[in-house]
Amino acid sequence: VSDSDPSRVDVLLAALNVTKQADVLSVDAAGDVITYTVTVENTGEAALTNIVVDDPLVIDLAYVSGDTDLDGKLDVTEEWIYTGTYTVTQADIDAAVPIHNVVTADSNETSSDTAEENVDVIIIPAIDIRKNAEGADTQQILSGGTASFTIRVTNSGDVALSNVTVSDAAAPGC
């Protein structure tokens, strides 16, 4: 004796996609602020719950908009927008490498997704050299006499300089 009761089970795919965008392509000084916009989109076939967005570099990442029916679920094709800022440090400038930022979004129903964004650090090494006569702006000396002057070297760029040397053909002992 056998009996069957056919039933149908639909398996819905749960998926999310996260993207990240910085408001600038590059920075050049400590204190510059980068604003990031993170978009979390439901690309699956079922609503997602308990959305967690983690960005270790951006400590003030906050939800801005997207939950159109205010039910706390990321509905199919719905996008939630988050923004946050990062303040560039002197260590970022000194490292002179792109600021690499990764965000992760996760929910109870699907695996996480990540997005990365790099912001270039532009450094401008520059040096300014001024040679001024001691005392008055000009000096008059007799042939074979001694002229006094000051050479002032200033780092006018935005990065530390090393191995800086100064020479003056008219003053070999400089």
C-alpha positions, 0 to 999 in steps of 0.5 A, a space after each residue: 500500500 502506498 500513498 503520495 501527496 505531491 507538493 511543490 516547494 519553491 526555493 527563492 534565491 537570496 542575494 545582495 550586492 554592495 557597492 562603494 564610492 568615494 566623493 573624491 579621487 585623490 587627497 593631498 593633505 592630512 585633515 582632508 575628508 573623504 565621504 563614502 557612499 555605500 549602496 546595498 541592493 537586494 539582487 535576489 528573489 526574497 526580502 532580506 532581514 538584519 542587514 549589517 554593513 561594516 566598514 572598519 575605516 569609516 566609523 560614522 557610517 550611517 543609514 540614509 535612505 532606501 527602506 521604502 515601506 519602512 518594514 526593516 526588510 531589504 525588499 527585492 530590487 530595493 537599495 539602501 544607501 549609507 554614508 560616512 566619512 574618513 579624515 585623512 591622517 598624516 600617516 596616510 600622507 606619509 605612506 604615500 599609497 592609496 587609501 584602501 577601504 573595504 565595506 562588507 554587507 551581510 544579512 541572515 538569509 545570504 552570504 556577505 558581499 564586499 566592495 572596495 574603493 581606493 583614494 589616491 594620495 597625491 604628494 608634492 615634494 617641493 623645496 624653496 631656496 633663498 640666498 640673502 645678503 647679510 644685513 642690507 639687501 645688497 653689499 659692496 665689497 672690495 675685490 678679495 673681500 668677504 661677502 656674507 649671506 644666508 641660504 634659507 632652505 624651506 620644505 614647501 611641499 607636503 611630504 618630508 624630504 631627506 638627503 637634502 644638500 646645499 652647495 654654492 659655486 661661489 662659496 665652496 665651503 658652504 
